[in-house]
């Protein structure tokens, strides 16, 4: 699922009350686990809220709403940000990754992030960032079939992300697993991670 | 100045003010994907 499909979703309680809407998706730079969401009020003139929603409090996430048990599921927004900080602090830089440049560890520019892909299973405890959707750079477009400069492509990510300043680093081998199709992207992520782990 | 020129001037100023406020509000509500959860990097950080 793309994070752009989650942003602006209403947060609804099991009683049917519409209590907020998703603003930002926060994830850990070390491991890519989604920690939760910052929230905005409902209605055109409502601004950002001081409460956030931890992923552990989410009962269900679908195409049309985020479901929580009740209003007490909301926590201070700082708790969401704190939960997203890396355990060892090495991966965290803070800030919005949309618009950041993706570079391989071989120094090749792959393009700019236009969306982030998350994988989750309602009922399981984890929601992970597994890829970036990028606007392909000239060099990546030249290598990918049926792609031109600016074509949107999906880049799989390793388990541990590297985020520094305004550059997002990925292993050079990720270029070989770039995909244009979200339906087959899960398989590309699994194959990429298996290759990094040295599995056949 | 004729009265209708004043009217046009007031309408243009009102449109600019309302448009600016709506744009500001849309910017405040716009979502993002924040990594690490620490302080935003400014230009595109969450508000």
gemmi code that builds the backbone of each chain (N, CA, C; Angstrom):
import gemmi

chains = {
    "A": [
        ("UNK", (0.849, -1.190, 0.000), (0.000, 0.000, 0.000), (0.888, 1.245, 0.000)),
        ("UNK", (0.471, 2.256, -0.792), (1.227, 3.510, -0.811), (0.825, 4.376, 0.399)),
        ("UNK", (1.795, 5.110, 0.946), (1.461, 5.973, 2.090), (0.531, 7.116, 1.667)),
        ("UNK", (0.559, 7.477, 0.389), (-0.352, 8.538, -0.075), (-1.813, 8.086, 0.028)),
        ("UNK", (-2.022, 6.757, 0.052), (-3.385, 6.237, 0.203), (-3.819, 6.251, 1.675)),
        ("UNK", (-2.841, 6.357, 2.577), (-3.157, 6.379, 4.018), (-3.353, 7.821, 4.496)),
        ("UNK", (-2.534, 8.714, 3.956), (-2.610, 10.115, 4.355), (-4.010, 10.662, 4.063)),
        ("UNK", (-4.579, 11.332, 5.034), (-5.922, 11.941, 4.948), (-7.062, 10.944, 5.177)),
        ("UNK", (-6.722, 9.673, 5.474), (-7.799, 8.735, 5.826), (-8.418, 9.144, 7.163)),
        ("UNK", (-9.728, 9.015, 7.321), (-10.340, 9.318, 8.619), (-9.984, 8.257, 9.655)),
        ("UNK", (-9.848, 8.690, 10.902), (-9.652, 7.760, 12.022), (-11.003, 7.584, 12.691)),
        ("UNK", (-11.490, 6.360, 12.684), (-12.854, 6.080, 13.134), (-12.821, 5.082, 14.295)),
        ("UNK", (-13.617, 5.334, 15.321), (-13.683, 4.399, 16.451), (-14.647, 3.255, 16.123)),
        ("UNK", (-14.572, 2.211, 16.925), (-15.479, 1.072, 16.723), (-16.933, 1.485, 16.948)),
        ("UNK", (-17.124, 2.604, 17.679), (-18.489, 3.116, 17.888), (-18.969, 3.925, 16.686)),
        ("UNK", (-18.066, 4.142, 15.717), (-18.463, 4.857, 14.502), (-18.169, 6.343, 14.527)),
        ("UNK", (-17.486, 6.817, 15.578), (-17.182, 8.252, 15.643), (-15.932, 8.561, 14.816)),
        ("UNK", (-16.025, 9.635, 14.062), (-14.934, 10.097, 13.207), (-14.137, 11.112, 14.028)),
        ("UNK", (-12.956, 10.725, 14.538), (-12.304, 11.585, 15.535), (-11.113, 12.384, 14.999)),
        ("UNK", (-10.572, 12.014, 13.854), (-9.406, 12.731, 13.324), (-9.140, 12.228, 11.910)),
        ("UNK", (-8.073, 12.755, 11.304), (-7.624, 12.162, 10.051), (-6.106, 12.085, 10.046)),
        ("UNK", (-5.585, 11.134, 9.292), (-4.138, 10.905, 9.267), (-3.451, 12.068, 8.567)),
        ("UNK", (-2.359, 12.539, 9.156), (-1.568, 13.593, 8.517), (-0.241, 12.997, 8.022)),
        ("UNK", (0.675, 12.696, 8.941), (1.968, 12.122, 8.556), (2.046, 10.659, 8.959)),
        ("UNK", (2.835, 9.910, 8.222), (3.155, 8.537, 8.593), (4.592, 8.573, 9.132)),
        ("UNK", (4.802, 8.085, 10.350), (6.136, 8.115, 10.964), (6.708, 6.705, 10.989)),
        ("UNK", (7.971, 6.580, 10.540), (8.606, 5.261, 10.580), (10.030, 5.369, 11.067)),
        ("UNK", (10.544, 4.234, 11.533), (11.899, 4.196, 12.075), (12.915, 4.076, 10.949)),
        ("UNK", (13.984, 4.853, 11.038), (15.056, 4.741, 10.052), (15.845, 3.471, 10.236)),
        ("UNK", (15.680, 2.841, 11.362), (16.415, 1.614, 11.636), (15.425, 0.448, 11.645)),
        ("UNK", (15.205, -0.143, 10.488), (14.294, -1.269, 10.402), (13.049, -0.957, 9.595)),
        ("UNK", (12.682, 0.319, 9.483), (11.556, 0.690, 8.632), (10.191, 0.430, 9.232)),
        ("UNK", (10.128, 0.129, 10.537), (8.819, -0.144, 11.142), (8.017, 1.151, 11.276)),
        ("UNK", (6.780, 1.109, 10.842), (5.906, 2.280, 11.005), (5.514, 2.371, 12.475)),
        ("UNK", (5.790, 3.513, 13.091), (5.498, 3.655, 14.524), (4.100, 4.207, 14.744)),
        ("UNK", (3.581, 4.943, 13.763), (2.243, 5.500, 13.923), (2.012, 6.684, 13.012)),
        ("UNK", (0.998, 7.439, 13.355), (0.570, 8.546, 12.502), (0.433, 9.825, 13.332)),
        ("UNK", (0.826, 10.947, 12.745), (0.410, 12.222, 13.327), (-0.972, 12.522, 12.731)),
        ("UNK", (-1.727, 13.350, 13.398), (-3.126, 13.532, 13.012), (-3.481, 14.995, 12.790)),
        ("UNK", (-4.501, 15.203, 11.991), (-5.105, 16.531, 11.824), (-6.574, 16.395, 12.177)),
        ("UNK", (-7.175, 17.513, 12.522), (-8.600, 17.486, 12.846), (-9.439, 17.282, 11.585)),
        ("UNK", (-10.679, 16.931, 11.778), (-11.587, 16.767, 10.636), (-12.131, 18.130, 10.245)),
        ("UNK", (-12.453, 18.302, 9.004), (-12.978, 19.576, 8.549), (-11.881, 20.419, 7.911)),
        ("UNK", (-12.274, 21.212, 6.947), (-11.313, 21.973, 6.138), (-10.450, 22.926, 6.959)),
        ("UNK", (-11.030, 23.493, 8.012), (-10.300, 24.532, 8.744), (-9.600, 24.026, 10.004)),
        ("UNK", (-9.638, 22.706, 10.221), (-8.953, 22.149, 11.395), (-7.463, 21.960, 11.081)),
        ("UNK", (-6.628, 22.255, 12.049), (-5.186, 22.120, 11.861), (-4.667, 20.816, 12.433)),
        ("UNK", (-3.324, 20.683, 12.522), (-2.725, 19.491, 13.102), (-3.105, 19.343, 14.575)),
        ("UNK", (-3.251, 18.109, 15.041), (-3.599, 17.857, 16.438), (-2.342, 17.592, 17.264)),
        ("UNK", (-2.471, 17.771, 18.581), (-1.350, 17.470, 19.481), (-1.346, 16.004, 19.861)),
        ("UNK", (-2.340, 15.275, 19.374), (-2.374, 13.836, 19.620), (-1.989, 13.096, 18.344)),
        ("UNK", (-1.420, 11.903, 18.538), (-1.057, 11.041, 17.423), (-1.604, 9.649, 17.680)),
        ("UNK", (-1.360, 8.766, 16.735), (-1.875, 7.405, 16.862), (-0.716, 6.430, 16.676)),
        ("UNK", (-0.414, 5.684, 17.720), (0.629, 4.657, 17.622), (0.090, 3.472, 16.820)),
        ("UNK", (0.967, 2.828, 16.030), (0.536, 1.696, 15.209), (-0.026, 0.575, 16.084)),
        ("UNK", (0.511, 0.446, 17.294), (0.046, -0.637, 18.177), (-1.408, -0.444, 18.611)),
        ("UNK", (-1.918, 0.785, 18.456), (-3.308, 1.059, 18.852), (-4.279, 0.946, 17.677)),
        ("UNK", (-3.738, 0.661, 16.480), (-4.598, 0.551, 15.296), (-5.279, -0.818, 15.288)),
        ("UNK", (-6.588, -0.805, 15.202), (-7.342, -2.066, 15.155), (-7.404, -2.582, 13.717)),
        ("UNK", (-7.571, -1.680, 12.775), (-7.637, -2.076, 11.372), (-7.294, -0.911, 10.466)),
        ("UNK", (-6.688, -1.231, 9.330), (-6.361, -0.193, 8.343), (-6.865, -0.677, 6.990)),
        ("UNK", (-7.748, 0.090, 6.395), (-8.292, -0.285, 5.098), (-8.193, 0.855, 4.112)),
        ("UNK", (-8.803, 0.670, 2.957), (-8.719, 1.672, 1.896), (-9.476, 2.953, 2.255)),
        ("UNK", (-10.421, 2.850, 3.195), (-11.275, 4.012, 3.462), (-11.162, 4.583, 4.868)),
        ("UNK", (-10.529, 3.873, 5.795), (-10.445, 4.389, 7.170), (-9.393, 3.643, 7.982)),
        ("UNK", (-8.957, 4.325, 9.045), (-8.130, 3.695, 10.078), (-9.059, 3.486, 11.273)),
        ("UNK", (-9.116, 2.260, 11.769), (-10.057, 1.959, 12.853), (-9.291, 1.841, 14.178)),
        ("UNK", (-9.824, 2.497, 15.212), (-9.268, 2.387, 16.566), (-10.409, 1.985, 17.509)),
        ("UNK", (-10.020, 1.503, 18.692), (-11.053, 1.032, 19.626), (-11.934, 2.186, 20.088)),
        ("UNK", (-11.304, 3.230, 20.589), (-12.045, 4.411, 21.040), (-11.101, 5.604, 21.102)),
        ("UNK", (-11.605, 6.726, 21.556), (-10.816, 7.966, 21.559), (-9.585, 7.873, 22.462)),
        ("UNK", (-9.620, 6.975, 23.440), (-8.472, 6.845, 24.349), (-7.265, 6.197, 23.658)),
        ("UNK", (-7.449, 5.723, 22.423), (-6.326, 5.135, 21.676), (-5.322, 6.203, 21.236)),
        ("UNK", (-5.728, 7.466, 21.255), (-4.818, 8.534, 20.834), (-3.853, 8.887, 21.953)),
        ("UNK", (-2.603, 9.120, 21.588), (-1.549, 9.484, 22.547), (-0.944, 10.819, 22.126)),
        ("UNK", (-0.135, 11.424, 22.999), (0.548, 12.657, 22.585), (1.394, 12.400, 21.335)),
        ("UNK", (1.431, 13.365, 20.422), (2.127, 13.182, 19.154), (3.624, 12.918, 19.365)),
        ("UNK", (4.170, 13.429, 20.471), (5.592, 13.180, 20.763), (5.869, 11.699, 20.990)),
        ("UNK", (4.871, 10.973, 21.498), (5.049, 9.533, 21.703), (5.245, 8.814, 20.371)),
        ("UNK", (4.518, 9.277, 19.354), (4.648, 8.676, 18.013), (6.043, 8.953, 17.465)),
        ("UNK", (6.496, 10.185, 17.614), (7.825, 10.555, 17.105), (8.913, 9.798, 17.861)),
        ("UNK", (8.729, 9.685, 19.180), (9.723, 8.981, 20.006), (9.782, 7.508, 19.594)),
        ("UNK", (8.632, 6.928, 19.324), (8.591, 5.506, 18.954), (9.287, 5.258, 17.624)),
        ("UNK", (9.335, 6.294, 16.769), (9.968, 6.134, 15.457), (11.477, 6.280, 15.512)),
        ("UNK", (11.990, 6.795, 16.614), (13.434, 6.969, 16.702), (14.110, 5.613, 16.761)),
        ("UNK", (15.260, 5.538, 16.126), (15.993, 4.274, 16.097), (16.443, 3.888, 17.484)),
        ("UNK", (16.525, 2.597, 17.697), (16.985, 2.106, 18.990), (18.397, 2.592, 19.272)),
        ("UNK", (19.233, 2.597, 18.222), (20.620, 3.030, 18.447), (20.874, 4.452, 17.949)),
        ("UNK", (19.828, 5.065, 17.415), (19.974, 6.460, 16.978), (20.715, 6.646, 15.681)),
        ("UNK", (21.205, 5.562, 15.061), (22.047, 5.734, 13.881), (21.246, 6.029, 12.627)),
        ("UNK", (20.034, 5.539, 12.570), (19.295, 5.696, 11.327), (18.420, 6.920, 11.287)),
        ("UNK", (18.256, 7.593, 12.382), (17.282, 8.667, 12.421), (17.868, 10.002, 12.011)),
        ("UNK", (17.199, 10.656, 11.082), (17.611, 12.011, 10.780), (16.432, 12.960, 10.917)),
        ("UNK", (15.226, 12.432, 10.892), (14.041, 13.262, 11.019), (13.691, 13.932, 9.715)),
        ("UNK", (12.421, 14.317, 9.591), (12.002, 15.035, 8.411), (11.288, 14.158, 7.412)),
        ("UNK", (10.768, 14.836, 6.414), (9.937, 14.190, 5.402), (10.829, 13.608, 4.315)),
        ("UNK", (10.620, 12.339, 3.966), (11.460, 11.734, 2.931), (10.930, 12.024, 1.519)),
        ("UNK", (9.689, 12.503, 1.420), (9.146, 12.791, 0.090), (9.968, 13.902, -0.557)),
        ("UNK", (10.442, 13.645, -1.754), (11.274, 14.622, -2.455), (12.759, 14.381, -2.276)),
        ("UNK", (13.125, 13.464, -1.364), (14.543, 13.170, -1.150), (15.112, 12.372, -2.316)),
        ("UNK", (16.415, 12.501, -2.492), (17.103, 11.803, -3.570), (17.526, 10.414, -3.097)),
        ("UNK", (17.319, 9.408, -3.933), (17.739, 8.048, -3.611), (19.042, 7.760, -4.334)),
        ("UNK", (20.057, 7.400, -3.557), (21.367, 7.078, -4.124), (21.724, 5.636, -3.789)),
        ("UNK", (22.425, 4.968, -4.708), (22.939, 3.639, -4.364), (24.267, 3.814, -3.635)),
        ("UNK", (24.688, 2.732, -2.956), (25.988, 2.831, -2.283), (27.132, 2.837, -3.291)),
        ("UNK", (26.799, 2.657, -4.585), (27.800, 2.810, -5.642), (27.829, 4.227, -6.195)),
        ("UNK", (26.982, 5.096, -5.651), (26.999, 6.503, -6.045), (26.103, 6.854, -7.216)),
        ("UNK", (25.183, 5.964, -7.586), (24.273, 6.248, -8.697), (22.975, 6.867, -8.183)),
        ("UNK", (22.558, 7.930, -8.828), (21.288, 8.579, -8.482), (20.152, 7.789, -9.139)),
        ("UNK", (19.223, 7.288, -8.329), (18.099, 6.530, -8.888), (16.895, 7.428, -9.166)),
        ("UNK", (16.776, 8.512, -8.429), (15.651, 9.419, -8.638), (15.184, 10.037, -7.333)),
        ("UNK", (14.018, 10.657, -7.372), (13.467, 11.321, -6.178), (12.240, 10.588, -5.677)),
        ("UNK", (12.125, 10.515, -4.349), (10.999, 9.802, -3.735), (9.704, 10.583, -3.941)),
        ("UNK", (8.702, 9.913, -4.496), (7.388, 10.545, -4.630), (6.343, 9.856, -3.742)),
        ("UNK", (6.665, 8.650, -3.281), (5.747, 7.939, -2.392), (6.542, 6.853, -1.668)),
        ("UNK", (5.955, 6.306, -0.628), (6.609, 5.261, 0.163), (5.660, 4.068, 0.228)),
        ("UNK", (6.207, 2.872, 0.075), (5.376, 1.665, 0.066), (5.493, 0.961, 1.420)),
        ("UNK", (4.363, 0.676, 2.038), (4.363, -0.058, 3.310), (3.652, -1.399, 3.122)),
        ("UNK", (4.058, -2.331, 3.960), (3.447, -3.659, 3.917), (2.941, -3.985, 5.318)),
        ("UNK", (1.723, -4.426, 5.402), (1.163, -4.786, 6.706), (0.108, -5.845, 6.499)),
        ("UNK", (-0.262, -6.429, 7.616), (-1.282, -7.462, 7.576), (-2.196, -7.183, 8.759)),
        ("UNK", (-3.436, -6.804, 8.491), (-4.354, -6.541, 9.605), (-4.401, -7.764, 10.511)),
        ("UNK", (-4.201, -7.525, 11.759), (-4.187, -8.645, 12.692), (-2.782, -8.991, 13.144)),
        ("UNK", (-1.771, -8.605, 12.331), (-0.388, -8.833, 12.776), (0.105, -7.552, 13.443)),
        ("UNK", (1.243, -7.639, 14.107), (1.683, -6.489, 14.892), (2.531, -5.507, 14.095)),
        ("UNK", (2.981, -5.880, 12.901), (3.969, -5.048, 12.215), (3.418, -4.366, 10.971)),
        ("UNK", (3.946, -3.172, 10.740), (3.716, -2.457, 9.493), (5.075, -1.896, 9.102)),
        ("UNK", (5.596, -2.326, 7.970), (6.967, -1.971, 7.602), (7.025, -1.214, 6.283)),
        ("UNK", (7.997, -0.298, 6.231), (8.313, 0.351, 4.957), (9.158, -0.628, 4.153)),
        ("UNK", (8.700, -0.988, 2.965), (9.430, -1.979, 2.158), (9.967, -1.396, 0.853)),
        ("UNK", (9.578, -0.176, 0.510), (10.094, 0.374, -0.743), (9.769, 1.842, -0.914)),
        ("UNK", (10.448, 2.441, -1.882), (10.164, 3.818, -2.267), (9.608, 3.815, -3.689)),
        ("UNK", (8.635, 4.672, -3.943), (8.249, 4.932, -5.323), (9.000, 6.186, -5.736)),
        ("UNK", (9.741, 6.069, -6.826), (10.595, 7.194, -7.227), (10.258, 7.635, -8.645)),
        ("UNK", (10.598, 8.889, -8.910), (10.592, 9.359, -10.294), (11.975, 9.055, -10.820)),
        ("UNK", (12.046, 8.168, -11.791), (13.340, 7.640, -12.230), (14.253, 8.735, -12.760)),
        ("UNK", (15.526, 8.632, -12.374), (16.533, 9.536, -12.921), (16.888, 9.061, -14.332)),
        ("UNK", (17.651, 9.866, -15.023), (18.060, 9.501, -16.379), (18.840, 8.199, -16.401)),
        ("UNK", (19.740, 8.036, -15.419), (20.600, 6.840, -15.425), (19.785, 5.575, -15.151)),
        ("UNK", (18.797, 5.662, -14.241), (17.978, 4.480, -13.963), (17.048, 4.194, -15.142)),
        ("UNK", (16.490, 5.253, -15.740), (15.593, 5.068, -16.884), (16.316, 4.398, -18.041)),
        ("UNK", (17.609, 4.699, -18.194), (18.381, 4.099, -19.286), (18.548, 2.595, -19.076)),
        ("UNK", (18.577, 2.176, -17.803), (18.789, 0.747, -17.507), (17.474, -0.029, -17.490)),
        ("UNK", (16.398, 0.631, -17.034), (15.117, -0.074, -16.908), (14.411, -0.125, -18.259)),
        ("UNK", (13.758, -1.255, -18.520), (13.028, -1.370, -19.776), (11.710, -0.589, -19.662)),
        ("UNK", (11.248, -0.042, -20.767), (9.984, 0.703, -20.834), (9.939, 1.884, -19.857)),
        ("UNK", (11.072, 2.477, -19.544), (11.077, 3.617, -18.622), (11.771, 4.801, -19.283)),
        ("UNK", (11.291, 5.982, -18.959), (11.958, 7.189, -19.430), (12.217, 8.063, -18.213)),
        ("UNK", (12.941, 9.129, -18.405), (13.260, 10.039, -17.307), (11.949, 10.534, -16.677)),
        ("UNK", (11.764, 10.311, -15.374), (10.535, 10.750, -14.706), (9.494, 9.662, -14.552)),
        ("UNK", (9.698, 8.509, -15.182), (8.775, 7.382, -15.006), (8.777, 6.961, -13.537)),
        ("UNK", (7.609, 6.609, -13.014), (7.529, 6.175, -11.615), (7.883, 4.696, -11.506)),
        ("UNK", (8.861, 4.408, -10.662), (9.301, 3.034, -10.462), (9.374, 2.743, -8.965)),
        ("UNK", (9.320, 1.461, -8.620), (9.361, 1.044, -7.217), (10.713, 0.421, -6.903)),
        ("UNK", (11.348, 0.917, -5.848), (12.662, 0.417, -5.442), (12.509, -0.330, -4.118)),
        ("UNK", (12.895, -1.619, -4.063), (12.796, -2.346, -2.787), (13.868, -1.882, -1.807)),
        ("UNK", (13.570, -2.035, -0.527), (14.515, -1.597, 0.510), (14.977, -2.784, 1.343)),
        ("UNK", (16.186, -2.707, 1.846), (16.644, -3.748, 2.784), (15.958, -3.573, 4.132)),
        ("UNK", (16.173, -4.516, 5.028), (15.570, -4.441, 6.364), (16.011, -3.189, 7.108)),
        ("UNK", (17.282, -2.841, 6.952), (17.811, -1.671, 7.640), (18.017, -0.545, 6.645)),
        ("UNK", (17.386, 0.577, 6.906), (17.465, 1.702, 5.986), (18.589, 2.636, 6.387)),
        ("UNK", (19.143, 3.319, 5.394), (20.149, 4.334, 5.675), (19.607, 5.672, 5.198)),
        ("UNK", (19.472, 6.589, 6.122), (18.918, 7.908, 5.800), (19.885, 8.943, 6.343)),
        ("UNK", (20.381, 9.785, 5.465), (21.345, 10.771, 5.910), (21.067, 12.080, 5.196)),
        ("UNK", (20.830, 13.134, 5.963), (20.560, 14.424, 5.346), (19.387, 14.313, 4.398)),
        ("UNK", (19.588, 14.663, 3.143), (18.505, 14.601, 2.172), (18.707, 13.461, 1.189)),
        ("UNK", (19.593, 12.521, 1.520), (19.833, 11.381, 0.638), (19.421, 10.099, 1.325)),
        ("UNK", (18.771, 9.241, 0.566), (18.379, 7.927, 1.074), (19.257, 6.920, 0.351)),
        ("UNK", (20.002, 6.141, 1.101), (20.944, 5.206, 0.500), (20.306, 3.827, 0.370)),
        ("UNK", (20.547, 3.178, -0.762), (20.121, 1.788, -0.955), (21.304, 1.022, -1.545)),
        ("UNK", (21.332, -0.300, -1.349), (22.407, -1.082, -1.967), (22.319, -1.004, -3.492)),
        ("UNK", (23.481, -1.064, -4.143), (23.511, -0.972, -5.610), (22.711, -2.101, -6.255)),
        ("UNK", (22.638, -3.255, -5.574), (21.914, -4.395, -6.162), (20.410, -4.146, -6.242)),
        ("UNK", (19.909, -3.115, -5.541), (18.469, -2.801, -5.601), (18.042, -2.439, -7.024)),
        ("UNK", (18.987, -1.911, -7.811), (18.673, -1.537, -9.198), (18.122, -2.715, -9.986)),
        ("UNK", (18.616, -3.906, -9.668), (18.186, -5.105, -10.384), (16.780, -5.565, -10.021)),
        ("UNK", (16.236, -5.004, -8.954), (14.903, -5.434, -8.493), (13.857, -4.327, -8.638)),
        ("UNK", (14.224, -3.273, -9.361), (13.280, -2.170, -9.578), (12.095, -2.676, -10.389)),
        ("UNK", (10.910, -2.246, -9.975), (9.692, -2.751, -10.600), (8.755, -1.584, -10.897)),
        ("UNK", (7.918, -1.764, -11.896), (6.950, -0.711, -12.193), (5.553, -1.084, -11.737)),
        ("UNK", (5.438, -2.256, -11.128), (4.121, -2.829, -10.849), (3.985, -3.134, -9.353)),
        ("UNK", (3.032, -2.489, -8.694), (2.861, -2.693, -7.250), (2.403, -4.123, -6.934)),
        ("UNK", (1.655, -4.722, -7.851), (1.136, -6.072, -7.592), (2.264, -7.085, -7.396)),
        ("UNK", (3.324, -6.960, -8.174), (4.424, -7.920, -8.063), (5.558, -7.436, -7.191)),
        ("UNK", (5.340, -6.312, -6.517), (6.439, -5.691, -5.776), (6.818, -6.484, -4.523)),
        ("UNK", (5.837, -7.121, -3.890), (6.120, -7.916, -2.686), (7.135, -9.010, -2.977)),
        ("UNK", (6.981, -9.651, -4.141), (7.910, -10.709, -4.526), (9.299, -10.125, -4.780)),
        ("UNK", (9.344, -8.932, -5.383), (10.638, -8.284, -5.656), (11.350, -7.948, -4.353)),
        ("UNK", (10.591, -7.486, -3.352), (11.179, -7.156, -2.048), (11.756, -8.419, -1.400)),
        ("UNK", (10.971, -9.504, -1.424), (11.427, -10.764, -0.819), (12.696, -11.262, -1.505)),
        ("UNK", (12.710, -11.219, -2.856), (13.877, -11.695, -3.603), (15.096, -10.823, -3.307)),
        ("UNK", (14.884, -9.529, -3.219), (15.986, -8.597, -2.945), (16.569, -8.843, -1.553)),
        ("UNK", (15.693, -9.004, -0.570), (16.171, -9.214, 0.807), (16.847, -10.579, 0.948)),
        ("UNK", (16.326, -11.581, 0.225), (16.953, -12.908, 0.265), (18.346, -12.832, -0.336)),
        ("UNK", (18.487, -12.045, -1.407), (19.808, -11.907, -2.033), (20.788, -11.214, -1.086)),
        ("UNK", (20.299, -10.192, -0.365), (21.166, -9.494, 0.591), (21.590, -10.423, 1.733)),
        ("UNK", (20.669, -11.316, 2.100), (20.983, -12.258, 3.187), (21.856, -13.417, 2.712)),
        ("UNK", (22.130, -13.451, 1.393), (22.974, -14.508, 0.851), (22.238, -15.795, 0.565)),
        ("UNK", (20.877, -15.709, 0.584), (20.108, -16.911, 0.260), (19.938, -17.000, -1.254)),
        ("UNK", (19.797, -18.201, -1.804), (19.653, -18.349, -3.253), (18.307, -17.840, -3.752)),
    ],
    "B": [
        ("UNK", (-11.630, 58.031, -8.663), (-11.968, 56.698, -9.166), (-13.466, 56.441, -9.084)),
        ("UNK", (-14.001, 55.815, -10.110), (-15.419, 55.451, -10.103), (-15.697, 54.405, -9.026)),
        ("UNK", (-16.952, 54.312, -8.600), (-17.316, 53.366, -7.535), (-17.044, 51.921, -7.926)),
        ("UNK", (-17.248, 51.610, -9.233), (-17.066, 50.216, -9.642), (-15.583, 49.815, -9.619)),
        ("UNK", (-14.709, 50.787, -9.755), (-13.275, 50.475, -9.672), (-12.893, 50.104, -8.231)),
        ("UNK", (-13.523, 50.831, -7.297), (-13.302, 50.488, -5.882), (-13.813, 49.071, -5.594)),
        ("UNK", (-14.966, 48.780, -6.167), (-15.561, 47.454, -5.961), (-14.636, 46.353, -6.492)),
        ("UNK", (-14.113, 46.581, -7.714), (-13.190, 45.585, -8.299), (-11.953, 45.432, -7.416)),
        ("UNK", (-11.425, 46.549, -6.947), (-10.225, 46.528, -6.097), (-10.471, 45.718, -4.820)),
        ("UNK", (-11.612, 45.977, -4.174), (-11.948, 45.261, -2.936), (-12.119, 43.768, -3.207)),
        ("UNK", (-12.789, 43.435, -4.323), (-13.000, 42.020, -4.658), (-11.670, 41.312, -4.932)),
        ("UNK", (-10.766, 41.988, -5.625), (-9.456, 41.382, -5.923), (-8.680, 41.151, -4.629)),
        ("UNK", (-8.681, 42.148, -3.742), (-7.956, 41.999, -2.469), (-8.568, 40.872, -1.652)),
        ("UNK", (-9.896, 40.807, -1.607), (-10.570, 39.743, -0.850), (-10.213, 38.367, -1.419)),
        ("UNK", (-10.178, 38.262, -2.753), (-9.850, 36.982, -3.379), (-8.420, 36.560, -3.038)),
        ("UNK", (-7.505, 37.506, -3.053), (-6.097, 37.192, -2.744), (-5.967, 36.740, -1.289)),
        ("UNK", (-6.637, 37.445, -0.380), (-6.559, 37.092, 1.050), (-7.157, 35.706, 1.288)),
        ("UNK", (-8.348, 35.458, 0.735), (-9.005, 34.159, 0.943), (-8.163, 33.035, 0.323)),
        ("UNK", (-7.651, 33.268, -0.883), (-6.810, 32.262, -1.546), (-5.562, 31.950, -0.742)),
        ("UNK", (-4.954, 32.990, -0.208), (-3.748, 32.805, 0.608), (-4.041, 32.008, 1.864)),
        ("UNK", (-5.154, 32.324, 2.515), (-5.519, 31.593, 3.737), (-5.806, 30.123, 3.440)),
        ("UNK", (-6.505, 29.869, 2.323), (-6.807, 28.475, 1.956), (-5.521, 27.717, 1.631)),
        ("UNK", (-4.593, 28.376, 0.937), (-3.323, 27.730, 0.594), (-2.525, 27.431, 1.860)),
        ("UNK", (-2.542, 28.372, 2.803), (-1.818, 28.181, 4.068), (-2.410, 27.008, 4.846)),
        ("UNK", (-3.721, 26.942, 4.861), (-4.401, 25.865, 5.581), (-4.120, 24.511, 4.920)),
        ("UNK", (-4.128, 24.476, 3.589), (-3.837, 23.224, 2.870), (-2.414, 22.766, 3.187)),
        ("UNK", (-1.492, 23.717, 3.303), (-0.102, 23.388, 3.617), (0.007, 22.820, 5.036)),
        ("UNK", (-0.740, 23.386, 5.975), (-0.704, 22.899, 7.358), (-1.219, 21.470, 7.454)),
        ("UNK", (-2.202, 21.154, 6.616), (-2.850, 19.846, 6.701), (-2.188, 18.789, 5.821)),
        ("UNK", (-1.272, 19.216, 4.940), (-0.665, 18.286, 4.002), (0.176, 17.253, 4.756)),
        ("UNK", (0.029, 16.009, 4.371), (0.741, 14.936, 5.049), (2.109, 14.677, 4.456)),
        ("UNK", (2.878, 13.882, 5.165), (4.193, 13.496, 4.690), (4.561, 12.145, 5.255)),
        ("UNK", (5.776, 11.740, 5.007), (6.284, 10.479, 5.552), (7.555, 10.826, 6.298)),
        ("UNK", (7.498, 10.784, 7.622), (8.634, 11.249, 8.409), (9.420, 10.071, 8.960)),
        ("UNK", (10.715, 10.157, 8.805), (11.590, 9.080, 9.249), (12.260, 9.474, 10.550)),
        ("UNK", (12.437, 8.513, 11.420), (13.166, 8.747, 12.660), (12.321, 9.413, 13.720)),
        ("UNK", (11.377, 10.227, 13.269), (10.458, 10.841, 14.205), (11.046, 11.977, 14.998)),
        ("UNK", (12.308, 12.322, 14.735), (12.906, 13.422, 15.485), (12.526, 14.742, 14.833)),
        ("UNK", (13.228, 15.807, 15.215), (12.837, 17.133, 14.751), (12.831, 17.206, 13.232)),
        ("UNK", (11.849, 17.842, 12.640), (11.787, 17.952, 11.198), (12.935, 18.776, 10.645)),
        ("UNK", (13.261, 18.503, 9.346), (14.375, 19.215, 8.748), (13.974, 20.561, 8.187)),
        ("UNK", (12.841, 21.066, 8.568), (12.486, 22.422, 8.175), (11.647, 22.501, 6.931)),
        ("UNK", (12.278, 22.492, 5.770), (11.537, 22.864, 4.567), (10.353, 21.963, 4.272)),
        ("UNK", (10.465, 20.670, 4.598), (9.326, 19.814, 4.299), (8.879, 19.068, 5.542)),
        ("UNK", (9.294, 19.498, 6.674), (8.961, 18.788, 7.893), (7.515, 18.960, 8.285)),
        ("UNK", (7.046, 18.079, 9.169), (5.666, 18.180, 9.610), (5.458, 19.410, 10.475)),
        ("UNK", (4.262, 19.945, 10.489), (4.011, 21.113, 11.324), (3.325, 20.684, 12.598)),
    ],
}
model = gemmi.Model(1)
for chain_id, residues in chains.items():
    chain = gemmi.Chain(chain_id)
    for i, (resn, *xyz) in enumerate(residues, 1):
        res = gemmi.Residue()
        res.name, res.seqid = resn, gemmi.SeqId(i, " ")
        for name, pos in zip(("N", "CA", "C"), xyz):
            atom = gemmi.Atom()
            atom.name, atom.element = name, gemmi.Element(name[0])
            atom.pos, atom.b_iso = gemmi.Position(*pos), 0.0
            res.add_atom(atom)
        chain.add_residue(res)
    model.add_chain(chain)
structure = gemmi.Structure()
structure.add_model(model)
structure.setup_entities()
